[in-house]
């Protein structure tokens, strides 16, 4: 209803003619006709209004128009009646459209009967909203604004052009009365200096609900994750069975999230009487969501029925990454058994169960080593970071504390560093002896992060043991140089005989002439539990000259003098071996025999009469410096020994040395007598070391062979006339005589 009380228009009068009255000689003279014009302009402002009622209990609305209305009310179903005791809102909405801003506006509302408004405190509020809806301000209306006749008068702030707000909505809270009553229209008058208008809410009845809906949750405590949608599930049905079939298609489901109303939805995908609401992702934290089911025009009664309100408590956690450590780190952690780097590995998934994203270099691994974690002074090291493919697995290595010092892994300029020099420069970064805790955090490119996860690595304090096989080492002293390179035979192992290492995880420090030198190792990285290291000790090179401080003429190497020296090793964990002393003599001339520890002959059958050949390569060499020499060898008798107390059994055969001659071969028995194997009678003035490979001169039928005795290898030591089967052993003694 629109009631025009006062229109203010500017009137513009234009006098187009001249009115003149002349009286002459008693006669009346009429002037020419005059015209009058009137210009009518638009009103000073234009606005839209609407007055409507919202039933918050049944999520329904009663209105003559759905266009001028707040968005929440627009989402509610339409109805023509309410139920007793329903919570109602009487809304009076004023929307500025154009023209000047309102000036000194006042609203007067006649409150209807059969509903109850607050008689003390706040009776309602005015909500002001900006043009784009992004800004709102609310002011309360005190119950004192209602007079004894039930009329409410309130001031409305100026809105419109050049103002912050363009909409003013008066909301009055009320409770519906008893059934059978009618609520007449509620009239509102808007009066301002530049505006005058009125509006009315629709009339409606209060009726008992013809039925209601009973709703229940499947689970009212919901756990979900950020960025994930989630479901709220439950059941719904009519409270009273009056023959009406319950169909999901007739139901509107209303939700509030933390008190904010949401647009209604219908669930026709679920079976009738069940619902499953797909909810949008929520921020990390706890949230309260309410759900209510509404059906309008129940059984064609034009009445709205509703369910009870369900409350869901929703906990949203960050969608973190969950690490599963490799099983090697179960229990008290991984205990190393070698000097190699340790693999930190495992798998991961998102907390919501989803897989990794599969992006290249999409996973960042942050880790920090705390070594000596079981001591009073743990070593908390700098954190490190690297990126890997986001494929659900991770695998990276952490190094022993001085691992990069070993082999050729350090820069060339540092390959002569002592242990102390290396740790002074780089500190103790890496795994150390004792308990090490590696704290790992994963983060993918979408920002999902794991909790810090600890990987424990236990490094045992095993002892690194060395022993120098020969305490007296001989080398040569060339006339033009400062001592010749020499070999130092060293046995290496750990106190734990199962502990493994390789040639690239240990390094040695040799001291000679009161000067220490680190000896670079170029061995392979195969893991072993013990090693015979024929350590090559270089005396000098073109870059540094003498490694041990010798110089000409101030400090020359004195030939045939025994120089005291000592050597020790470090491993990749910084464990230092015992120190082994030895002497090295740089000879003016010398002879050295190079043989293997074990040799063998091919297997044979009893009563075989042919000489038995060597099995494999027999490495026999003589190294000499400025010396002629004669190599001799003798052998002991072959015996088989038994572990059951029986006396040893002698083999019916013996070693011989076979040499070719112009008429065939010469065979000389070696058993218990020395036989000349070779000689050298070359130059004795050269500064070069001469290496003579003795065994390379032998053929299959010459050199050291095993000869049969009598009619073959059979003997009377066995009742059957044969030698016992099994393994027989003998010992060869080598002797090289310097013949100069």
Secondary structure by P-SEA (a helix, b strand, c coil): cccccbbbbbbbbbbcbbbbbbbcccbbbbccbbbbbbbbbcccccbbbbbbccccccccccccccccccccccccccccccccccbbbbbbbbbbcccccccbbbbbbbcccccccccccccbbbbbbcccccbbbbbbbcccccccccbbbbbbccccccccccbbbbbbbbbbccccccccbbbbbbbccccccccccbbbbbbcccbbbbbbbcccbbbbbccbbbbbbbbbbbcccccbbbbcccbbbbbbccccccbbbbcccccccbbbbbcccccccbbbbbbbbbbcccccccbbbbccbbbbbbbbccbbbbbbccccccccccccccccccccccccccccccccccccccbbbbbccccccccccccccbbbbbccccccbbbbbbbcccccccccccccccccccaaaaaaacccccccccbbbbbbbbbccccccccbbbbbbbbccccccccccccbbbbbbcccccccbbbbbbbbbcccccbbbccccbbbbbbcccbbbbbbbbccccccccccccbbbbccccccccccccccccccccccbbbbbbbbbbcccccccbbbbbbbbbcccbbbbbbccbbbbcccccccccbbbbcccbbbbbbbccccbbbbbbbcbbbbbbcccccbbbbccbbbbbbbcccbbbbbbcccbbbbcccccccccccbbbbbbccccccccccbbbbbccccccccccccccccccbbbbbbbbbbbbcc
